[in-house]
Amino acid sequence: MTDLIWILVFVQVAMGGFDTLYHHELTQRLAWKPSQKSELVLHGVRNLAYGVMFAALGWSRPEGAWAIALLALMAGELVITLWDFVEEDRTRRLPASERVLHTLLTLNYGVVLAILTPLLLGWAGRPTGVVPAFHGVWSILCAVAAVGVVVSGLRDLAAAGRTARIAVDDPTPLVAAIPPRRAILVTGGTGLIGARLVAALVGAGHEVTVLTRDRANAAALPAPIRIVTDLAQIADDTRLDAVVNLAGEPISDGLWTIAKRRRIVRSRVRTTKAVVALIARLDKKPQVLVSGSAIGWYGLRGDEPLTEADGGQPCFSRFICALWEKAAIRAGAHGVRVVRLRIGLVLSTEGGMLSRMLTPFEFGLGGPFGTGRHWMSWIHLDDVVRMIAHAIATPQWKGAVNATAPRPVTNRAFAAALGRALNRPALLPAPAWPLRTALGPFADELLLSGQKVLPAAARDAGFRFAYPMLDEALAALVGRRIASREKRAIARETPAKA
């Protein structure tokens, strides 16, 4: 085979490897999404087919029936790829970079197939057999590629089998506290928390309106819902019993450049002000505004236990939350009960901090950030949704409410717990200085520092967490069964009022 064919083959390998690592593992995190089971199976079968192809072409010359079989395998791989494209479009919204890369992969594979087909047909005319062959560095690269795609294929098939254990439960019971047939507006309804909340509300039969900047983002939300792209589309005589305000530019998906900081602040404050303006003009005011905030309100406070009665220390996170909450409080002037939900680190495999940690930890590359002594005040996604429902349904809830589990842990303890949940070591720390050098204040506030926040208001109101303990929460999320002895240990550690 000529060098041109080999070059095209390894261009395919490079693009496919980038697609797998960057899109499938790091950004889309397909291995942890039950909705992508069929796509994972297709990826697994395709990669195993690639493994056979690389081994056959790199180390042999298949002749006769074996050449026909290899040609059929390559044609079958093309069919699987086209099937995969259909499955991807059906089940998720692909980023532009992934669509472009898929186009390049298809075109390049078509050229490879066009060049190899005459060669394989020529070999097919010979007596059936497999002649050993060695093509120097190309054979060595084929062996490496074959091992890589086989490992990736087996990993995808294993992940597809795991989806049954991590399938998301019906969210409807999460909002059982809300009286029936309420009319509820949700801003940020396509985000991690908002999407789960909307699914629960729709399942429970509530009348849901979702504010989103892009209707396409709401395509995955369940029906029936009303979608608006501007609150001006809501008439003055519209009935709204409650408003849940969760909208805002993601805070942890990029460097805190000046432009990024402005978007983070403006997206929260402008939307909240627009919500208050809507409440002001409605003929009948909603009973409650549940407005999102974050535990960043408290600033960086070391080991100090913090409740809703404590103040905050200046930092960018505190600055965001203070402006956000100040805008929400103004709804109280219109007779609306305002609950400011200070949300901790939300645990979910669908998004947020945990979803970004799963891949390195699954491959045994996880560990604490820096010294690992800083605190992480976490909460399971379903408990956040339940807390929002209780905030809507409970007239006594108002003011600041910490949405955190009753047992915060240090970063080192969190890393160890995640390692246990995945049955992997968690011994590789991420040193502080490279994180600070690369990420600046982002690293200091979100990765290397934290707050020890306690849910005093929720506890005093009798709210009971479904996941008060970290090991139990992580086990449920990654599909791990907890042994009876471990369950008893967790039960002994759970506070009586949790």
Buried (B, 14 or more C-beta within 10 A) or exposed (E): BEEEBBEBBBBBBEBBBEBBEBBBBEBBBBBBBBBBBBBBBBBBBBBBBBBBBBBBBBBBBBBBEBBBBBBEBBEEBBEBBEBBBEBBEEBBEBEEEBEEBBEEBEEBBEBBBEBBEEBBEEBBEBEEBBEEBEBEEBBEBBBEBBEBBBEBBBBBBEBBEBBEEBEBEEBBBBBEBBEEEBBBBBBBBBBBBBBBBBBBBBBBEBBBBBBBEEEEBBEEBBEEBBBBEEBEEBEEEBEBBBBBBBBBBBBEEBEBEEEBBEBBBEBBBEBBEBBBBBBEEBEEBBBBBBBBBBBBBBBBBEEEEBBBEBEBBEBBBBBBBBBBBEBBBBBBEBEBBBBBBBBBBBBBBBBBBBBBBBBBBBEBBBBBBBEBBBBBBBBBBBBBBBBBBBBBBBEEBBEBBBBBBBBBBBBBBBBBBBBBBBEBBBEEBBEBEEBBEEBEBBBBBBBBBBBBBBBBBBBEBEBEBBBBBBBBBBBBBBBBEBEEEBBEBBEEEBEEBB
